[in-house]
Amino acid sequence: MQWQDEKKRNEKLIADIAAREKDWAKKGESTRMQYEAVIHDLKQEVFVLQSRLNEEEEQTDAKKRVVKGGSLKVENF
């Protein structure tokens, strides 16, 4: 009788551990997906900001050329 009780407790503990492992795996996957989404958003933001910076630098360079008596045309070498 005592052996049966111990066996049932052992089986319950094993089932509990398996359920917790599943939960941890789900939480880990969820956290990974959130991390990847944040990284993706940040990469997009960096791209947009870099584009804006490049555009501003081009406009600043064009203004400097005009002030010095040059043309507005941007020349690419």
A tleap script that builds the chain and sets N, CA, C and O, in Angstrom:
source leaprc.protein.ff14SB
mol = sequence {
  NMET GLN TRP GLN ASP GLU LYS LYS ARG ASN
  GLU LYS LEU ILE ALA ASP ILE ALA ALA ARG
  GLU LYS ASP TRP ALA LYS LYS GLY GLU SER
  THR ARG MET GLN TYR GLU ALA VAL ILE HIE
  ASP LEU LYS GLN GLU VAL PHE VAL LEU GLN
  SER ARG LEU ASN GLU GLU GLU GLU GLN THR
  ASP ALA LYS LYS ARG VAL VAL LYS GLY GLY
  SER LEU LYS VAL GLU ASN CPHE
}
set mol.1.N position { 0.819 -1.198 0.000 }
set mol.1.CA position { 0.000 0.000 0.000 }
set mol.1.C position { 0.870 1.272 0.000 }
set mol.1.O position { 0.643 2.200 -0.776 }
set mol.2.N position { 1.834 1.282 0.863 }
set mol.2.CA position { 2.732 2.446 0.941 }
set mol.2.C position { 3.504 2.615 -0.363 }
set mol.2.O position { 3.745 3.735 -0.815 }
set mol.3.N position { 3.886 1.492 -0.958 }
set mol.3.CA position { 4.607 1.537 -2.215 }
set mol.3.C position { 3.732 2.146 -3.310 }
set mol.3.O position { 4.235 2.911 -4.133 }
set mol.4.N position { 2.447 1.830 -3.342 }
set mol.4.CA position { 1.511 2.387 -4.316 }
set mol.4.C position { 1.382 3.899 -4.144 }
set mol.4.O position { 1.365 4.646 -5.122 }
set mol.5.N position { 1.293 4.337 -2.895 }
set mol.5.CA position { 1.211 5.782 -2.619 }
set mol.5.C position { 2.463 6.508 -3.115 }
set mol.5.O position { 2.368 7.570 -3.730 }
set mol.6.N position { 3.616 5.939 -2.849 }
set mol.6.CA position { 4.873 6.542 -3.301 }
set mol.6.C position { 4.938 6.571 -4.829 }
set mol.6.O position { 5.398 7.543 -5.428 }
set mol.7.N position { 4.473 5.498 -5.435 }
set mol.7.CA position { 4.477 5.430 -6.896 }
set mol.7.C position { 3.573 6.511 -7.485 }
set mol.7.O position { 3.950 7.156 -8.463 }
set mol.8.N position { 2.401 6.721 -6.914 }
set mol.8.CA position { 1.472 7.754 -7.384 }
set mol.8.C position { 2.073 9.146 -7.212 }
set mol.8.O position { 1.968 9.989 -8.104 }
set mol.9.N position { 2.701 9.381 -6.063 }
set mol.9.CA position { 3.346 10.679 -5.828 }
set mol.9.C position { 4.468 10.918 -6.822 }
set mol.9.O position { 4.629 12.020 -7.346 }
set mol.10.N position { 5.234 9.877 -7.071 }
set mol.10.CA position { 6.345 9.984 -8.022 }
set mol.10.C position { 5.815 10.308 -9.421 }
set mol.10.O position { 6.361 11.174 -10.104 }
set mol.11.N position { 4.765 9.624 -9.845 }
set mol.11.CA position { 4.168 9.876 -11.156 }
set mol.11.C position { 3.618 11.300 -11.238 }
set mol.11.O position { 3.745 11.961 -12.268 }
set mol.12.N position { 3.004 11.769 -10.144 }
set mol.12.CA position { 2.470 13.132 -10.117 }
set mol.12.C position { 3.602 14.150 -10.230 }
set mol.12.O position { 3.491 15.135 -10.960 }
set mol.13.N position { 4.678 13.908 -9.510 }
set mol.13.CA position { 5.825 14.814 -9.592 }
set mol.13.C position { 6.414 14.842 -11.006 }
set mol.13.O position { 6.765 15.907 -11.514 }
set mol.14.N position { 6.517 13.696 -11.623 }
set mol.14.CA position { 7.039 13.634 -12.987 }
set mol.14.C position { 6.132 14.403 -13.932 }
set mol.14.O position { 6.615 15.138 -14.793 }
set mol.15.N position { 4.803 14.240 -13.780 }
set mol.15.CA position { 3.858 14.971 -14.621 }
set mol.15.C position { 3.959 16.472 -14.367 }
set mol.15.O position { 3.907 17.263 -15.309 }
set mol.16.N position { 4.104 16.872 -13.106 }
set mol.16.CA position { 4.246 18.299 -12.770 }
set mol.16.C position { 5.510 18.891 -13.403 }
set mol.16.O position { 5.488 19.995 -13.947 }
set mol.17.N position { 6.588 18.151 -13.324 }
set mol.17.CA position { 7.850 18.625 -13.908 }
set mol.17.C position { 7.708 18.759 -15.422 }
set mol.17.O position { 8.177 19.737 -16.003 }
set mol.18.N position { 7.072 17.796 -16.055 }
set mol.18.CA position { 6.880 17.863 -17.509 }
set mol.18.C position { 6.019 19.070 -17.882 }
set mol.18.O position { 6.296 19.744 -18.875 }
set mol.19.N position { 4.977 19.348 -17.096 }
set mol.19.CA position { 4.112 20.504 -17.370 }
set mol.19.C position { 4.889 21.807 -17.196 }
set mol.19.O position { 4.746 22.727 -18.000 }
set mol.20.N position { 5.696 21.886 -16.164 }
set mol.20.CA position { 6.513 23.096 -15.950 }
set mol.20.C position { 7.524 23.296 -17.074 }
set mol.20.O position { 7.752 24.420 -17.521 }
set mol.21.N position { 8.124 22.204 -17.522 }
set mol.21.CA position { 9.070 22.312 -18.631 }
set mol.21.C position { 8.373 22.829 -19.883 }
set mol.21.O position { 8.939 23.645 -20.610 }
set mol.22.N position { 7.157 22.369 -20.144 }
set mol.22.CA position { 6.392 22.865 -21.293 }
set mol.22.C position { 6.117 24.352 -21.146 }
set mol.22.O position { 6.279 25.120 -22.095 }
set mol.23.N position { 5.697 24.758 -19.942 }
set mol.23.CA position { 5.427 26.181 -19.693 }
set mol.23.C position { 6.680 27.019 -19.900 }
set mol.23.O position { 6.624 28.076 -20.528 }
set mol.24.N position { 7.795 26.558 -19.383 }
set mol.24.CA position { 9.045 27.301 -19.542 }
set mol.24.C position { 9.437 27.383 -21.011 }
set mol.24.O position { 9.917 28.417 -21.474 }
set mol.25.N position { 9.233 26.297 -21.737 }
set mol.25.CA position { 9.559 26.311 -23.164 }
set mol.25.C position { 8.672 27.310 -23.900 }
set mol.25.O position { 9.159 28.039 -24.764 }
set mol.26.N position { 7.387 27.358 -23.576 }
set mol.26.CA position { 6.469 28.314 -24.198 }
set mol.26.C position { 6.868 29.747 -23.853 }
set mol.26.O position { 6.893 30.621 -24.720 }
set mol.27.N position { 7.178 29.974 -22.584 }
set mol.27.CA position { 7.588 31.314 -22.166 }
set mol.27.C position { 8.900 31.714 -22.839 }
set mol.27.O position { 9.069 32.865 -23.241 }
set mol.28.N position { 9.817 30.774 -22.959 }
set mol.28.CA position { 11.088 31.057 -23.622 }
set mol.28.C position { 10.873 31.410 -25.087 }
set mol.28.O position { 11.488 32.345 -25.600 }
set mol.29.N position { 10.008 30.670 -25.757 }
set mol.29.CA position { 9.708 30.954 -27.160 }
set mol.29.C position { 9.023 32.307 -27.306 }
set mol.29.O position { 9.329 33.072 -28.221 }
set mol.30.N position { 8.103 32.595 -26.404 }
set mol.30.CA position { 7.414 33.881 -26.429 }
set mol.30.C position { 8.397 35.027 -26.220 }
set mol.30.O position { 8.337 36.039 -26.919 }
set mol.31.N position { 9.286 34.868 -25.273 }
set mol.31.CA position { 10.300 35.891 -25.001 }
set mol.31.C position { 11.213 36.077 -26.206 }
set mol.31.O position { 11.562 37.207 -26.550 }
set mol.32.N position { 11.603 34.978 -26.849 }
set mol.32.CA position { 12.451 35.054 -28.031 }
set mol.32.C position { 11.740 35.800 -29.165 }
set mol.32.O position { 12.349 36.622 -29.850 }
set mol.33.N position { 10.459 35.511 -29.355 }
set mol.33.CA position { 9.693 36.172 -30.411 }
set mol.33.C position { 9.576 37.676 -30.125 }
set mol.33.O position { 9.703 38.493 -31.037 }
set mol.34.N position { 9.336 38.036 -28.865 }
set mol.34.CA position { 9.261 39.448 -28.492 }
set mol.34.C position { 10.605 40.126 -28.734 }
set mol.34.O position { 10.654 41.241 -29.254 }
set mol.35.N position { 11.676 39.472 -28.368 }
set mol.35.CA position { 13.021 40.006 -28.576 }
set mol.35.C position { 13.270 40.260 -30.058 }
set mol.35.O position { 13.758 41.323 -30.442 }
set mol.36.N position { 12.928 39.271 -30.889 }
set mol.36.CA position { 13.147 39.424 -32.323 }
set mol.36.C position { 12.296 40.549 -32.902 }
set mol.36.O position { 12.741 41.264 -33.799 }
set mol.37.N position { 11.067 40.710 -32.392 }
set mol.37.CA position { 10.207 41.794 -32.875 }
set mol.37.C position { 10.800 43.155 -32.503 }
set mol.37.O position { 10.792 44.081 -33.314 }
set mol.38.N position { 11.308 43.271 -31.290 }
set mol.38.CA position { 11.919 44.534 -30.854 }
set mol.38.C position { 13.167 44.822 -31.687 }
set mol.38.O position { 13.375 45.956 -32.118 }
set mol.39.N position { 13.988 43.819 -31.912 }
set mol.39.CA position { 15.195 43.997 -32.718 }
set mol.39.C position { 14.815 44.434 -34.133 }
set mol.39.O position { 15.444 45.331 -34.695 }
set mol.40.N position { 13.796 43.808 -34.704 }
set mol.40.CA position { 13.337 44.176 -36.042 }
set mol.40.C position { 12.891 45.642 -36.073 }
set mol.40.O position { 13.270 46.395 -36.970 }
set mol.41.N position { 12.084 46.035 -35.086 }
set mol.41.CA position { 11.598 47.422 -35.020 }
set mol.41.C position { 12.761 48.403 -34.886 }
set mol.41.O position { 12.770 49.457 -35.522 }
set mol.42.N position { 13.730 48.053 -34.064 }
set mol.42.CA position { 14.882 48.935 -33.877 }
set mol.42.C position { 15.719 49.045 -35.149 }
set mol.42.O position { 16.217 50.123 -35.476 }
set mol.43.N position { 15.873 47.940 -35.861 }
set mol.43.CA position { 16.618 47.991 -37.123 }
set mol.43.C position { 15.909 48.884 -38.131 }
set mol.43.O position { 16.549 49.644 -38.857 }
set mol.44.N position { 14.580 48.788 -38.173 }
set mol.44.CA position { 13.824 49.655 -39.076 }
set mol.44.C position { 13.985 51.121 -38.681 }
set mol.44.O position { 14.155 51.987 -39.539 }
set mol.45.N position { 13.931 51.388 -37.393 }
set mol.45.CA position { 14.082 52.767 -36.921 }
set mol.45.C position { 15.468 53.305 -37.257 }
set mol.45.O position { 15.601 54.456 -37.673 }
set mol.46.N position { 16.494 52.491 -37.081 }
set mol.46.CA position { 17.855 52.905 -37.414 }
set mol.46.C position { 17.955 53.210 -38.907 }
set mol.46.O position { 18.582 54.193 -39.302 }
set mol.47.N position { 17.339 52.368 -39.734 }
set mol.47.CA position { 17.365 52.589 -41.179 }
set mol.47.C position { 16.706 53.922 -41.534 }
set mol.47.O position { 17.245 54.693 -42.328 }
set mol.48.N position { 15.538 54.190 -40.942 }
set mol.48.CA position { 14.825 55.441 -41.218 }
set mol.48.C position { 15.647 56.633 -40.753 }
set mol.48.O position { 15.772 57.623 -41.474 }
set mol.49.N position { 16.202 56.545 -39.561 }
set mol.49.CA position { 17.000 57.653 -39.034 }
set mol.49.C position { 18.267 57.874 -39.864 }
set mol.49.O position { 18.665 59.016 -40.094 }
set mol.50.N position { 18.894 56.796 -40.309 }
set mol.50.CA position { 20.088 56.926 -41.148 }
set mol.50.C position { 19.728 57.586 -42.471 }
set mol.50.O position { 20.477 58.421 -42.978 }
set mol.51.N position { 18.587 57.212 -43.027 }
set mol.51.CA position { 18.139 57.834 -44.281 }
set mol.51.C position { 17.891 59.324 -44.084 }
set mol.51.O position { 18.287 60.144 -44.914 }
set mol.52.N position { 17.237 59.665 -42.988 }
set mol.52.CA position { 16.984 61.086 -42.697 }
set mol.52.C position { 18.295 61.842 -42.533 }
set mol.52.O position { 18.449 62.952 -43.043 }
set mol.53.N position { 19.239 61.235 -41.819 }
set mol.53.CA position { 20.533 61.872 -41.611 }
set mol.53.C position { 21.242 62.104 -42.937 }
set mol.53.O position { 21.778 63.185 -43.181 }
set mol.54.N position { 21.244 61.095 -43.785 }
set mol.54.CA position { 21.891 61.241 -45.095 }
set mol.54.C position { 21.229 62.346 -45.904 }
set mol.54.O position { 21.914 63.135 -46.556 }
set mol.55.N position { 19.909 62.408 -45.867 }
set mol.55.CA position { 19.183 63.449 -46.599 }
set mol.55.C position { 19.529 64.832 -46.057 }
set mol.55.O position { 19.761 65.767 -46.823 }
set mol.56.N position { 19.562 64.954 -44.746 }
set mol.56.CA position { 19.914 66.243 -44.130 }
set mol.56.C position { 21.334 66.646 -44.488 }
set mol.56.O position { 21.600 67.815 -44.765 }
set mol.57.N position { 22.254 65.676 -44.483 }
set mol.57.CA position { 23.641 65.983 -44.838 }
set mol.57.C position { 23.738 66.441 -46.289 }
set mol.57.O position { 24.493 67.363 -46.600 }
set mol.58.N position { 22.973 65.799 -47.185 }
set mol.58.CA position { 22.976 66.211 -48.584 }
set mol.58.C position { 22.432 67.629 -48.736 }
set mol.58.O position { 22.967 68.426 -49.506 }
set mol.59.N position { 21.369 67.936 -48.000 }
set mol.59.CA position { 20.797 69.280 -48.075 }
set mol.59.C position { 21.769 70.312 -47.517 }
set mol.59.O position { 21.904 71.405 -48.067 }
set mol.60.N position { 22.433 69.970 -46.441 }
set mol.60.CA position { 23.410 70.881 -45.846 }
set mol.60.C position { 24.562 71.123 -46.811 }
set mol.60.O position { 25.011 72.258 -46.976 }
set mol.61.N position { 25.042 70.060 -47.449 }
set mol.61.CA position { 26.124 70.214 -48.420 }
set mol.61.C position { 25.685 71.088 -49.595 }
set mol.61.O position { 26.454 71.923 -50.073 }
set mol.62.N position { 24.447 70.894 -50.059 }
set mol.62.CA position { 23.929 71.703 -51.175 }
set mol.62.C position { 23.838 73.171 -50.765 }
set mol.62.O position { 24.182 74.057 -51.547 }
set mol.63.N position { 23.378 73.429 -49.550 }
set mol.63.CA position { 23.282 74.817 -49.068 }
set mol.63.C position { 24.660 75.461 -48.980 }
set mol.63.O position { 24.826 76.634 -49.315 }
set mol.64.N position { 25.642 74.698 -48.531 }
set mol.64.CA position { 27.009 75.229 -48.443 }
set mol.64.C position { 27.547 75.581 -49.825 }
set mol.64.O position { 28.215 76.600 -50.002 }
set mol.65.N position { 27.243 74.715 -50.813 }
set mol.65.CA position { 27.706 74.996 -52.171 }
set mol.65.C position { 27.060 76.269 -52.714 }
set mol.65.O position { 27.721 77.068 -53.378 }
set mol.66.N position { 25.774 76.460 -52.433 }
set mol.66.CA position { 25.064 77.647 -52.920 }
set mol.66.C position { 25.647 78.890 -52.265 }
set mol.66.O position { 25.854 79.911 -52.921 }
set mol.67.N position { 25.905 78.797 -50.986 }
set mol.67.CA position { 26.480 79.943 -50.276 }
set mol.67.C position { 27.839 80.300 -50.863 }
set mol.67.O position { 28.195 81.477 -50.920 }
set mol.68.N position { 28.596 79.310 -51.297 }
set mol.68.CA position { 29.910 79.544 -51.881 }
set mol.68.C position { 29.826 79.894 -53.362 }
set mol.68.O position { 30.850 80.102 -54.012 }
set mol.69.N position { 28.613 79.958 -53.892 }
set mol.69.CA position { 28.460 80.345 -55.289 }
set mol.69.C position { 28.356 79.174 -56.240 }
set mol.69.O position { 28.423 79.368 -57.454 }
set mol.70.N position { 28.194 77.978 -55.736 }
set mol.70.CA position { 28.087 76.789 -56.600 }
set mol.70.C position { 26.658 76.538 -57.008 }
set mol.70.O position { 25.765 77.328 -56.701 }
set mol.71.N position { 26.439 75.433 -57.702 }
set mol.71.CA position { 25.097 75.091 -58.155 }
set mol.71.C position { 24.422 74.156 -57.150 }
set mol.71.O position { 25.065 73.613 -56.252 }
set mol.72.N position { 23.105 73.983 -57.325 }
set mol.72.CA position { 22.347 73.078 -56.462 }
set mol.72.C position { 22.481 71.632 -56.868 }
set mol.72.O position { 22.121 70.733 -56.107 }
set mol.73.N position { 22.995 71.395 -58.066 }
set mol.73.CA position { 23.103 70.037 -58.590 }
set mol.73.C position { 24.105 69.244 -57.751 }
set mol.73.O position { 25.207 69.707 -57.460 }
set mol.74.N position { 23.681 68.018 -57.368 }
set mol.74.CA position { 24.561 67.134 -56.614 }
set mol.74.C position { 25.284 66.243 -57.591 }
set mol.74.O position { 24.664 65.568 -58.413 }
set mol.75.N position { 26.592 66.242 -57.499 }
set mol.75.CA position { 27.386 65.435 -58.413 }
set mol.75.C position { 27.850 64.183 -57.696 }
set mol.75.O position { 28.380 64.250 -56.587 }
set mol.76.N position { 27.648 63.047 -58.331 }
set mol.76.CA position { 28.130 61.783 -57.780 }
set mol.76.C position { 29.368 61.348 -58.546 }
set mol.76.O position { 29.370 61.355 -59.777 }
set mol.77.N position { 30.386 60.983 -57.854 }
set mol.77.CA position { 31.622 60.567 -58.487 }
set mol.77.C position { 31.720 59.074 -58.488 }
set mol.77.O position { 32.702 58.520 -58.983 }
savepdb mol mol.pdb
quit
